[in-house]
């Protein structure tokens, strides 16, 4: 198991910014480099949805609702993936989860709450 830990959530006004972090502290460098990583979110009463992903070769993909506002990145030395969220909207509110995939093994973090007030 390679646990991941998210941080960086909080309460922000509409139009504001937050940066979420997802750290895999037990991953050695070669493992982390080979990981695909993604951010999902779940709003109250809704299904969990993919927000952004970054592959081991740094290809990225975003949900249409966040394109142009969110940026996913990966710092191999820090064993951490980031989600920079700008221009936040109330509909971005939810629990944000980090997921890693390595050699067919999936690990989820515990989630971090993001609340955007109007």
N, C-alpha and C positions, 0 to 999 in steps of 0.2 A: 504494500500500500504506500502511496505517495500522497499524503494529505496536503490540502491546500488551505490557506487562510486568507480570507478577504478582509479588507479594511477600507476606510475612506468614505463610508456613507454618512448621511446626515440630513439636516433640514436646510433647505435653500429656497430663496424666492425665485419665482419664474424669471427666466433670463440669466440666472446665475450659472455657476460652474462648480463641478466637483471632479475629483480624480480618484477613481477606485483602484485599489491594488490587490493583486492576487499572488501570494507568495507560496512557493513549493520548497520549504526549507530543507527537506530531506533528499531532494533530487541532486544527484551529482551533475556536473556541467554537461556531460555528453547526453545524459537522459533529458535534461531540461531543454537542450537545443533541439532534441527530436520530438518534443511534445507539441501537439496541437492544443491550442487553448481557446476558450470561448467564454463569453459572458451571456448569461440568460437573465431574464427578470420575470417576476410573477407579481401581478397586481391583485388586490383582493378580489376574490370571486372569479378570477380568470386563470387560464392555463399558463404554464411557464412557456415563455417564448424566447427564441434566439435573438440577441441584440447585435452581437459582433463576434467574429472569430478570426484567429490568425493561425496559419499553419506553420509547420516547422520550417518551411522555406519562405515564410513571411508573406504569403498571399493573404489578403484580408477580404472579408465580406461583411456586409452590414444589412440590418433590417431597413426597409425603405423609410420607416418612420424616423430613423436616426441618422440617415446619410447626410453628410455635410455638417453635422453637429457633434458627433461622437468620433473618437479616434482610438483604435486599439493598437497597442504596441507591446513589445516584449524585450526585456533586458536580461540577457542570458547570465551576465556576471552577477546580477542581483537575484537571479532565480525568481523573477517577478514579472508578471504581465500587468499592464495598466489599461484603464479605460478612462480617457479624458472626455468629460461630458460638458459641452458648452451649450448655451442657449436652452437651458432646461425648461421643460414645460410641465404643467401639472399632470399630464398624462404619462410622464416618465416615472411617476411615483410607483414604487414597488420594492420588493426584496430582490436584490441583484446577487446572482450566484455565479461563481467561477467553476468551469469544468475543464479538466485536463484529460487528454487521451494520449496514451503511450503504449505501443505494442498491444493494442486491443483492450487495454485496461483503462477504465474510466474512473475518475475521482471528482467528487463535488465538494465544494466548500460549504460552510454553514450559512452563508448568505450575509448580506449587509443591507440595511434599510436605507432607501433613498426616498425622501419626501420633498416634493416641490409644491410650495404654496403659491396661490394665485394673487 
